[in-house]
Amino acid sequence: ATTSLAVFEEGELLHTAVIPIGSDHISADIAIGLRCPINLADKIKIKHGNANPDNFADDDEIDVSALAEEEGATGEITSVSSKYLAEIIEARVEEIFQKIDQEFVSIERSGMLPGGVFLIGGGTRIKDITSVAKKQLRLPAVIGVNKNIYTIIDKVNETEYLNTLGLVAWGSQVYDSGQKRVSGGQLLGQSIDKIKKFFKSLVP
């Protein structure tokens, strides 16, 4: 339901913000546009979502009858225009990236982050979301991946879990250092330093 961002410059955390719009709003837009239940809209978004209407012809159709049956919405909707679905998604994704760019403007970094943008979170499952990011932000954009932390369960490496994975890894570093709780100014300062170092390790 929200979009969080963190801006780094030369390895230092420069700016953070939370925008009150996220991929849940995309699901809601799809539900309204297709006149279908929100749970079904969310599944359509995850399985068939695309942020670029130019990828489709006007007569391209998606069969969603199986998804509708899973959600107990049999008979309500059987097929969806691929182009129309992408237009719904594109509109909201563009709005999100416009608001992100406003944050960049506020710190005088609009179009001026040579390291580019790394996208993580469940919303990044939407195909071609990076093309919208590049267009709206005028910056390189890629989907973030885990390359440094070994995991036994592959699902943990999926994009919606990367934020949590990073926090767990950082917490493990703090714990291993013997700093099991933050109490007092000195320990707080040490923890903040460790947070900075951890984030630096994530930024190429």
C-alpha positions as CSV (number, residue, x, y, z in Angstrom):
1,A,0.0,0.0,0.0
2,T,3.1,2.3,0.1
3,T,6.3,2.9,-1.8
4,S,9.4,3.4,0.2
5,L,12.6,4.9,-1.2
6,A,16.2,5.4,-0.1
7,V,18.7,7.6,-1.9
8,F,22.4,6.9,-1.6
9,E,25.2,9.1,-2.8
10,E,28.8,7.9,-2.7
11,G,27.7,5.1,-0.3
12,E,26.0,7.5,2.2
13,L,22.3,7.5,2.9
14,L,21.1,10.9,1.6
15,H,17.3,10.8,1.7
16,T,14.4,8.5,2.6
17,A,10.7,8.8,2.0
18,V,7.4,6.9,2.0
19,I,4.8,7.5,-0.7
20,P,1.3,6.5,0.2
21,I,0.7,4.7,-3.0
22,G,1.8,1.1,-3.8
23,S,0.9,-2.0,-5.8
24,D,-2.2,-2.5,-3.8
25,H,-3.6,0.6,-5.5
26,I,-2.8,-1.1,-8.9
27,S,-4.9,-4.1,-7.8
28,A,-7.7,-1.7,-6.8
29,D,-7.6,0.1,-10.2
30,I,-7.8,-3.3,-12.0
31,A,-10.8,-4.3,-9.9
32,I,-12.6,-1.1,-10.8
33,G,-11.5,-1.2,-14.5
34,L,-12.5,-4.8,-15.0
35,R,-15.4,-4.8,-12.5
36,C,-14.1,-7.8,-10.7
37,P,-13.4,-8.8,-7.1
38,I,-10.2,-7.3,-5.6
39,N,-8.6,-10.7,-5.0
40,L,-9.1,-11.7,-8.6
41,A,-7.7,-8.4,-9.7
42,D,-4.6,-9.0,-7.7
43,K,-4.1,-12.4,-9.2
44,I,-4.6,-11.0,-12.7
45,K,-2.0,-8.3,-11.9
46,I,0.6,-10.8,-10.7
47,K,0.1,-13.4,-13.5
48,H,-0.6,-11.1,-16.5
49,G,0.4,-7.6,-15.4
50,N,2.4,-5.5,-17.8
51,A,3.1,-1.8,-17.6
52,N,3.6,-1.2,-21.3
53,P,0.4,-1.1,-23.5
54,D,2.5,-0.8,-26.6
55,N,3.4,-4.5,-26.3
56,F,-0.1,-5.5,-27.3
57,A,-2.5,-5.2,-30.2
58,D,-6.1,-4.0,-29.7
59,D,-7.5,-7.5,-30.1
60,D,-5.0,-9.3,-27.8
61,E,-7.0,-11.1,-25.1
62,I,-6.1,-12.9,-21.8
63,D,-8.1,-15.9,-20.7
64,V,-8.7,-15.4,-16.9
65,S,-11.5,-18.0,-16.5
66,A,-9.2,-20.3,-14.5
67,L,-8.2,-17.5,-12.1
68,A,-11.9,-16.4,-11.8
69,E,-12.8,-20.0,-10.9
70,E,-10.1,-20.1,-8.2
71,E,-11.6,-16.9,-6.6
72,G,-15.2,-18.1,-6.9
73,A,-16.0,-15.5,-9.5
74,T,-17.0,-17.9,-12.3
75,G,-19.2,-16.2,-14.9
76,E,-18.3,-12.7,-13.8
77,I,-15.3,-12.4,-16.1
78,T,-13.7,-14.8,-18.6
79,S,-11.3,-12.7,-20.7
80,V,-9.5,-9.4,-20.5
81,S,-8.0,-7.1,-23.1
82,S,-4.3,-7.2,-22.7
83,K,-3.9,-3.6,-23.9
84,Y,-6.6,-2.3,-21.6
85,L,-5.1,-4.1,-18.6
86,A,-1.7,-2.6,-19.4
87,E,-3.2,0.9,-19.7
88,I,-4.7,0.6,-16.2
89,I,-1.4,-0.5,-14.8
90,E,0.7,2.0,-16.7
91,A,-1.4,4.9,-15.4
92,R,-0.8,4.1,-11.8
93,V,2.8,3.0,-12.2
94,E,3.5,6.4,-13.9
95,E,1.9,8.2,-11.0
96,I,4.1,6.3,-8.5
97,F,7.3,7.2,-10.4
98,Q,6.3,10.8,-10.8
99,K,5.9,11.1,-7.1
100,I,9.3,9.4,-6.6
101,D,10.8,12.0,-9.0
102,Q,9.2,14.8,-6.9
103,E,11.3,13.4,-4.0
104,F,14.4,13.5,-6.2
105,V,13.5,17.1,-7.1
106,S,13.3,18.0,-3.4
107,I,16.9,17.0,-2.9
108,E,18.1,18.3,-6.3
109,R,18.8,14.9,-7.7
110,S,16.1,14.5,-10.4
111,G,17.7,12.7,-13.3
112,M,21.1,13.0,-11.5
113,L,21.7,9.6,-9.9
114,P,24.3,7.9,-12.1
115,G,24.1,4.7,-10.2
116,G,20.5,4.4,-11.3
117,V,17.5,2.9,-9.6
118,F,17.1,-0.6,-8.0
119,L,13.5,-1.7,-7.7
120,I,12.4,-4.3,-5.1
121,G,9.1,-5.4,-3.7
122,G,6.1,-7.4,-4.9
123,G,5.1,-4.7,-7.3
124,T,8.2,-5.3,-9.4
125,R,6.7,-8.5,-10.6
126,I,4.8,-6.4,-13.1
127,K,6.5,-6.9,-16.5
128,D,8.1,-3.9,-18.1
129,I,7.9,-1.8,-14.9
130,T,11.6,-0.8,-15.5
131,S,10.8,0.8,-18.8
132,V,8.3,3.1,-17.1
133,A,10.8,3.8,-14.4
134,K,13.5,4.8,-17.0
135,K,11.0,7.0,-18.8
136,Q,9.6,8.8,-15.7
137,L,12.9,9.1,-13.8
138,R,15.3,9.6,-16.7
139,L,17.7,7.2,-15.0
140,P,18.9,3.6,-15.5
141,A,16.6,1.1,-13.7
142,V,16.8,-2.6,-12.9
143,I,15.1,-5.1,-10.7
144,G,17.1,-5.8,-7.5
145,V,18.4,-9.3,-6.8
146,N,20.2,-11.0,-3.9
147,K,23.8,-11.8,-4.8
148,N,25.6,-11.7,-1.5
149,I,23.5,-13.6,1.0
150,Y,23.3,-17.4,0.9
151,T,19.7,-18.7,1.4
152,I,18.5,-22.3,1.7
153,I,14.9,-21.5,0.6
154,D,14.8,-20.1,-2.9
155,K,11.5,-18.2,-2.2
156,V,13.4,-15.9,0.1
157,N,15.2,-14.5,-2.9
158,E,12.0,-13.3,-4.6
159,T,11.9,-9.6,-4.9
160,E,9.1,-9.0,-2.3
161,Y,11.3,-10.5,0.4
162,L,14.6,-8.6,-0.3
163,N,13.9,-5.8,2.1
164,T,13.2,-8.2,4.9
165,L,16.2,-10.3,3.9
166,G,18.5,-7.3,4.2
167,L,17.1,-6.4,7.6
168,V,17.6,-10.0,8.9
169,A,21.2,-9.9,7.6
170,W,21.9,-6.6,9.3
171,G,20.3,-7.8,12.5
172,S,22.5,-10.9,12.4
173,Q,25.6,-8.7,12.0
174,V,24.6,-6.6,15.0
175,Y,23.9,-9.8,17.1
176,D,27.2,-11.4,16.1
177,S,29.1,-8.3,17.2
178,G,27.7,-8.8,20.8
179,Q,25.4,-5.8,20.5
180,K,22.2,-7.7,21.3
181,R,20.2,-4.6,22.3
182,V,20.4,-0.9,21.9
183,S,20.6,0.9,25.2
184,G,22.2,4.3,25.7
185,G,23.7,6.8,23.3
186,Q,27.0,5.1,22.7
187,L,25.4,1.8,21.6
188,L,22.8,3.6,19.5
189,G,25.6,5.5,17.7
190,Q,27.4,2.2,17.1
191,S,24.2,0.6,15.7
192,I,23.7,3.6,13.4
193,D,27.2,3.2,12.1
194,K,26.6,-0.5,11.4
195,I,23.4,0.3,9.6
196,K,25.3,2.7,7.4
197,K,28.0,0.1,6.7
198,F,25.4,-2.5,5.8
199,F,23.6,-0.3,3.4
200,K,26.9,0.6,1.8
201,S,27.5,-3.1,1.2
202,L,24.2,-3.3,-0.8
203,V,25.0,-0.4,-3.1
204,P,27.3,-1.3,-6.0
